[in-house]
């Protein structure tokens, strides 16, 4: 690789199993979030950046909390600056440990703590730390049409399944989308395919179809876009 501005960000993220945990408590495959990030970064025009080379890696640990605590040290020890011009640490706020601290550590404070670690790990001005609230599936729900199109559901069926899930859980549709995005996505896949597991290629397909301008309503996704557009302007 070269060392010019086109060198990609290395994205190390989501610690604990990319889609959260299954009902039996076993961590699922991180490949889901890797698939989303690869699909997003492959759309430079829609991100407002120039085309870049990139690599998306999984963090070795199976826990978001471990990445929040040790991610910067991992980069210091394992990632060579001659291979990467920029790096991004990206993780789910849900399961990071920050949300369960007393008092609770906000997403912003959590990011600031990791960012300080990145500076200490000699990645000053070449790195970014982003917490996704509550988890990556939340990005997808900012463009529900892309989910519906992938599932090939009618508008009526799609809406009916979501409303029924909200009623069954004594909450609102908006609450499901913002606070339980993974569970709602799995619910729809169960209705369509009689399974709740969403495969990495399915995450990739949805992310490839999505209107990324709508995703920017997510604070964390907008932070990602802002970082990339600063580093790699079109």
Secondary structure as UniProt FT lines:
FT   TURN            5..6
FT   STRAND          9..13
FT   TURN            18..19
FT   TURN            23..24
FT   HELIX           31..41
FT   HELIX           44..47
FT   STRAND          55..58
FT   HELIX           64..78
FT   TURN            81..83
FT   STRAND          86..92
FT   TURN            94..95
FT   HELIX           98..100
FT   HELIX           107..120
FT   TURN            121..122
FT   TURN            124..125
FT   STRAND          127..132
FT   HELIX           137..140
FT   HELIX           141..143
FT   HELIX           144..151
FT   HELIX           155..168
FT   TURN            169..170
FT   HELIX           173..179
FT   HELIX           181..193
FT   HELIX           200..209
FT   HELIX           212..215
FT   TURN            216..217
FT   HELIX           219..231
//
